[in-house]
């Protein structure tokens, strides 16, 4: 077995284990940290596939940005020791059934799709100048507008979460 195959299995195991731990833990801060491990292992898979740009985006945008945003919002709202209650049995059954049905549809689609091997990949010029111009461009293939919209959405979500958490804290202190 080659080094790449061993690393693939390690990254896959880390992703599966920490993803399960992220959704099964009752502590919110632990869930955020487990999500961080999942995102870092996903970046490791991108490095393994030699998609360095996607791995860098994964690390900076998701692992560096979103998880830090989640952790700061948890710490700012003083919910670090918050524990989720156990879900109702009906919600648990519905969640598991949706996961099983979704997994079945995905596996069925993958197994029945007629994948064809490509003999030679088309040459696509990918220099840093072309990538930079597309990331900073506002024309047809530009990405500035989606990044700006996502940043405004994340900012609004964080402000709303802090306001809601502070209102709940004030309501509890009045009682």
ZAMARGU-4260 file (C-alpha; in steps of 0.2 Angstrom, whole numbers, plus 5000, padded with zeros to 4 digits):
<rodrens>
0) 5000/5000/5000 | 5007/5017/4995 | 5009/5032/5006 | 4995/5041/4997 | 4983/5027/5000
5) 4987/5026/5019 | 4985/5045/5021 | 4968/5044/5012 | 4962/5031/5024 | 4969/5042/5039
10) 4961/5058/5033 | 4944/5048/5029 | 4944/5041/5046 | 4947/5058/5054 | 4933/5065/5044
15) 4921/5052/5048 | 4925/5051/5067 | 4925/5069/5070 | 4910/5072/5060 | 4901/5060/5070
20) 4908/5067/5086 | 4903/5084/5080 | 4884/5080/5078 | 4883/5068/5093 | 4891/5079/5107
25) 4880/5089/5118 | 4893/5103/5121 | 4893/5117/5108 | 4911/5122/5110 | 4917/5104/5108
30) 4906/5103/5092 | 4914/5118/5085 | 4932/5111/5088 | 4927/5094/5081 | 4921/5103/5065
35) 4938/5112/5064 | 4946/5095/5064 | 4934/5089/5050 | 4938/5104/5040 | 4957/5103/5042
40) 4956/5084/5037 | 4946/5089/5021 | 4960/5102/5017 | 4973/5087/5019 | 4963/5077/5006
45) 4964/5092/4994 | 4983/5093/4997 | 4984/5074/4994 | 4975/5077/4977 | 4987/5091/4974
50) 4974/5104/4974 | 4984/5116/4984 | 4973/5131/4980 | 4957/5122/4986 | 4967/5116/5001
55) 4972/5134/5005 | 4954/5141/5003 | 4948/5127/5014 | 4960/5131/5028 | 4958/5150/5027
60) 4940/5152/5023 | 4932/5137/5032 | 4944/5132/5045 | 4951/5149/5048 | 4936/5160/5046
65) 4920/5151/5049 | 4925/5140/5064 | 4934/5155/5072 | 4918/5165/5069 | 4908/5151/5077
70) 4920/5150/5092 | 4920/5169/5095 | 4901/5170/5094 | 4900/5156/5107 | 4913/5164/5118
75) 4905/5182/5116 | 4888/5176/5121 | 4894/5166/5137 | 4887/5150/5131 | 4903/5140/5133
80) 4896/5128/5145 | 4880/5126/5136 | 4874/5108/5134 | 4861/5103/5121 | 4846/5093/5128
85) 4844/5075/5121 | 4833/5075/5106 | 4815/5068/5106 | 4814/5050/5100 | 4803/5056/5085
90) 4816/5069/5079 | 4830/5056/5081 | 4820/5043/5071 | 4816/5056/5057 | 4835/5062/5057
95) 4841/5044/5055 | 4829/5040/5042 | 4833/5055/5032 | 4851/5051/5033 | 4848/5033/5028
100) 4837/5038/5013 | 4850/5052/5008 | 4864/5040/5009 | 4854/5026/4999 | 4850/5039/4985
105) 4868/5044/4984 | 4876/5027/4984 | 4863/5021/4971 | 4867/5036/4960 | 4886/5033/4961
110) 4884/5015/4957 | 4873/5017/4942 | 4881/5032/4934 | 4892/5026/4919 | 4908/5034/4923
115) 4920/5035/4909 | 4939/5036/4910 | 4947/5052/4901 | 4963/5048/4892 | 4970/5066/4893
120) 4965/5081/4903 | 4962/5097/4893 | 4976/5110/4895 | 4969/5124/4905 | 4981/5138/4909
125) 4981/5141/4928 | 4994/5154/4932 | 4993/5165/4948 | 4989/5180/4937 | 4973/5172/4930
130) 4967/5165/4947 | 4970/5182/4955 | 4961/5191/4941 | 4946/5180/4942 | 4945/5181/4961
135) 4946/5200/4960 | 4936/5202/4944 | 4918/5208/4944 | 4914/5202/4926 | 4907/5186/4920
140) 4919/5174/4929 | 4923/5185/4944 | 4921/5181/4962 | 4921/5197/4971 | 4902/5199/4972
145) 4899/5181/4979 | 4913/5184/4992 | 4906/5201/4998 | 4888/5194/4999 | 4894/5179/5009
150) 4904/5191/5021 | 4889/5202/5024 | 4878/5187/5027 | 4890/5180/5040 | 4892/5197/5048
155) 4873/5198/5049 | 4871/5180/5056 | 4884/5184/5069 | 4876/5200/5075 | 4859/5192/5075
160) 4866/5177/5086 | 4874/5189/5098 | 4858/5200/5100 | 4847/5184/5102 | 4859/5177/5115
165) 4860/5193/5124 | 4840/5195/5124 | 4839/5177/5132 | 4852/5182/5145 | 4842/5198/5150
170) 4826/5188/5150 | 4833/5175/5162 | 4841/5188/5174 | 4824/5197/5176 | 4815/5181/5183
</rodrens>
